[in-house]
Amino acid sequence: MSDAQNAASSSESPMRLRDALRKARIEAADRTGVVVDLRDAEVARLEILNEALDPLFAEVPDKIDLFDRGISQGETPRLWIDVVAHVLMGRDKRIYRFVQDTRFGRIVLAESHDVPVIVEAVTDYLARRMIEREHALVATPAPAPEEKEEPRRRRGWGMFLLGFILGAAALFGLALYASLKNL
């Protein structure tokens, strides 16, 4: 084998191995789905989806911290996309259900047996959330500079001082009037 063929085969090996591992995980998840312990099958399927989402999340800029992806392994395993959206497995443990929690309840954003369909739905969701963030940042007025606070304080102290001087003058005038009246 020549060096060029060796290099080509070694560069293709990781891709082939990764594809073989993914296929083996899917087969194991299918077998596990039939066996009693369905939770492991759910987690395995969510891990497969999580790996499929890696390229998408690699494109999200670092300065955007809206998304916190991870698998929670509670009673119902979930792949969290952010604090309000997650993917969970359907009742048959083979269908992915992408849902979002809202103040009016949970809504299903996408549902499919196919990973690419859910990846597409998550991609659309991320894009919408990023646009919402941009609109919120543009719509929010910039905070007023702190320099504007200082003239108010000076004006407040000036008004207090003026009131104090006028009150003292009024009391002095009242005392003078009372002393002249008693004479």
HELIX and SHEET records of a PDB file:
HELIX    1   1 ASP A    3  VAL A   34  1                                  32    
HELIX    2   2 LEU A   38  GLU A   59  1                                  22    
HELIX    3   3 VAL A  115  ALA A  139  1                                  25    
HELIX    4   4 GLU A  146  LYS A  148  5                                   3    
HELIX    5   5 GLU A  149  ASN A  182  1                                  34    
SHEET    1   A 5 GLY A  70  SER A  72  0                                        
SHEET    2   A 5 ARG A  78  TRP A  80 -1                                        
SHEET    3   A 5 ALA A  85  MET A  89 -1                                        
SHEET    4   A 5 TYR A  96  THR A 102 -1                                        
SHEET    5   A 5 GLY A 105  SER A 112 -1                                        
END                                                                             
